[in-house]
Amino acid sequence: MENSKFKHTLIAVITFFSFFIFFHLQKAEIHPWDEGLYALRALSIVENGNFIDQTSSSPGGLYSSTYPPLSVWAMALSIKLFGPGALAVRLFSYICSIASLIIIYLISIRIISEEKAIFTVILLSISIAWNVYSRQGMTEVPVIFFSLLSFWTLIKIHETKEQSKWIFGLIFGLSFAFALMTKIVVSFLPLLFAVSFLFFSFRNLKYVLLGFILGLILAFPWHYYMFSVYGNEFLNAFLIPHLYLSLIHISEPTRLLSISYAVFCLK
């Protein structure tokens, strides 16, 4: 009965914040830089069919199109389904934000009580950063979702029986691949989680390695294609500016993930 009460409370909380975040999702204008760049790339896919490479349609040229395209692909699908507009541009980020609330709860109940775990969902949902980025068609919230998903699958690899570990190893690989196809540099957070995880559970190395290799294999084709077309110009645009920005400045996804980690560790 007690568990049922917590489940109903969790469903009510997530449902409330689902509507709360969705409110005005399509009212605000598309932001002129990053969100606008992704929106133009997605529109270019719909209109021109350039699914893999949108450099010719990116205002920033190759620098803008070197951001991996998973979020752009999701936006293009939304535009196909719902037509061009703010809702289509932001829908993927919104879905990832709600899914993140579920995952962070599943992680939290392994650290604190179910009652306090529900409060981690509430605290994350009402944070200003989370509300802002959940309502924008950008990559911050999706990469956090894939990072949290990878963290949860590592926990499941540790918890489950031998025959189920392979399944969660595959899910870890998918979440790592999706992270790599969403953002640069920060997308390696699942790998950092995996390394930390192996310090406590080295016997699960083969399952983690399976996920790591699968993630690299799935993310490789797009990166290789871009390199084969643009060569060192792609590498310079892909690595140097983004590494510099990530090392000199603390990126927004890192700040948001730090908030998430702090929230679900509260006791």
N, C-alpha and C positions, 0 to 999 in steps of 0.2 A: 504493500500500500504506500509506504514511504517513497520507494523508488518510482512508483507511478506518479506520485505528486510532483516529484522533481522533474520527471519527463514532461508532464503537462506544463509546468512552470517554464521549463526551457523552451518548449514549443511556443508558448505565449510570448516569451521575451523575444525570440528570434523573429516571430511573425510581426510583432510590433515594430522592431527595428527595420525589418524588411520594408514595411510601408513607410516608416520614417525616412529611411535613406532614399527610397524611391520618390518621395515627395519632392517635387520641383526638379526631378532628374532631367527633364527635357525643357525646362523653362529658361535656364541660364544659357547665355551665348557660348559657343565653342571658343575655348581659349586660343589666342592667336598663335602661340608657339607650339609646344610639344603636342598638345591635344589636336590642334589644327593640322600639324604635320601628319600625324597618324590618320586623321580623318581624310586628308587629301590622298594619302597612299591607298587607303581603303576604297575611296571613290574611284581612284585610278584602276584598281583591280576590277571593279564592277563595270566600268565604262570601257577599259582598254584590254582587259584580260591579262594584264602583266602580273600574274600571280606570284612569281618568284622575285622579280626585281622591279621596283618602282622608282629607280633613280631618276629616270627622265621626267617623272611627275612630282618629284620632291623639290620644294623651293630651296632647301639647303643642299641640293645635289647629293653626292655620294655620302657626305657626312650624315645627312638625315636618313638616307635609306640603309645605312649600315646597322641601324637598330633592328634586331631580329624581328621577324614579321608575324609572330603568333597572334598578338593582340590585333594587328592590322587585318589578318585573315578573319579573325572573329568579327571585327567591325564590318568587313566586306560582306560576310554572311548575314549580319543583322541588317545591313543596307538592302541586300537582296530581298530579305523577308519583309522588312517594315518600311523601306524607302529611306532616302537620305534625311538626316536630321539628328538632333542631339541625342535622342533616345537610342538610336541605332549605334551611335558612336560610343555611348557610355554603358550600354547594356552588359557587355562582357565584364567590365570592371565591377559593375554592380553585382552580377552573379557571383563573381569571385569573392566579393566582400561578404556576402551572406554565407557562402560556403566556408569562408575563413572563420566565421563565428562558430560554426558547428565543429570544425577541426580543433579550434583552440579550446573548446569545451572538452572534447574527447581527450586532449592532452592534459588539461587541467585536473580532471577527475583522478588522474594517476598521481597527482602531487598533493592535492588538497581535497576537502570534502565536496560532495556534490552541491551543497548549498553555496559554498564559497566559489565553486567553479562557475555557477550561474552568474555570480557578481563579476567574474572576469569578462564574461560576454558583455555585460552591461557597461563596465568601465571602458572596454575597448570601443564599444558602439558609440558612446557619448564623447569620446575624445575628438578634439577639433581636427587633428590631422586625418584621422580615419574618416570622418564625415566629409572632409574636403576631397580626399583622393578616391573615396568610394563613389563620388558623383562626377568623376572626370574620366574621360576616355584616354587613360594613360596606362603605363606599365607597372606602376608602383604596387597597387593592390594585387594584380594577378601574380606578380613574382613573389609577393608575400604568401599568397595562397599556396602556390606550388612549393615554396620552402616549408611552410607549415605542414603540408601534406607529406612531404618527404620525411619530416621529423616524426610525424605520427606513424608512418610506415616502418621507420627504424624501430620505434617502440614495439610495433606489432611483430616485427621479425624476432625481437627479443622475447616476446610473450608467448607466441604461438608454438604449436607442435611442428615437428620437422617437415611434414608434408605441406603445411600451409606457409612455411617460410619462403618458399619459392615464389608463391603468388605475391606476397608483399615485397619481395625483392624486385619483381617485375613492375609493381606499382611504383616503387621507389625510382626505378629506371625511367618510367614515364614522367614522373613529377620532375626529375632532374632534367630530362630532355625538354620538357615544356618550359622550365625555368631558363634553360640555355637559349630557347627560342623566343624568350620574352624580353630579356634585358642583357646588358653586357656587364661583366665583372661581378655584380651583385648576384647574378644567376648561379654563382658557384657556392652560395650559402648551403645548399643541400650537401655538397661535398664536404664542407667544413663540419656539418652536423655528423656526417658519416664517419669522418676521422675521429671526432670526439666520441662517437658511439662505440667505435672499435676499442677504445681504451678500456671500456667496461665490459665489452662482450666480443672478444676477439674470435671466439668460436663461430661467430656468425659471419666471418670474413667472406666466405664464398657467396653468400646471398647479397651482401653489400657490393661485392665486386661485380656480380651479375647486373645489378642495377646501374652501377657506375658505367660499365662498358656499354650497356644498352642505351643509356642516356647519351653517351658520346656518339654512338652509331646513328641514332635517330636525328641528332642535331647536326651531324657532319655534312649531309648533302647540301643544305642551303649555304652553309659557310664555304664549302668547297666550290660551289657554283659561283658565288660572288668573287672568290679569289681567282678562279679560272678566267673570269671575264675582265676583272679590273687589276689583278696582280697586286703589286706592292701598294698601289694607290688605295686599294680596299683595306689592306692591313694598316696603313698609316691612318686612315679615317676611322677604322674599327677600334684600334688599340690605343694609339697615342692620346688623342683628346679625352677618351673615356677613362683610360687609366689615370690620366692626370687629374681629371675632375673627381674621380673616386678617391684618390689618395690625398689630394689637397683639401677637398671638401667632404664632409660626411653626407652621403647621399640620402635622399628622402626615404627610399626603401629600407635602408639600414636603420634610420631613426624610427620608422614605423615598426620594424621587426623588433627593435630594442624595446619599444613601448609594449608590444605584444608579449615579449618574453617577461618583462617586468610585471605585467599585469597577471599572467597566469602563474607566476611564482609567488604572488602575494599570499601571505598566510594570516 
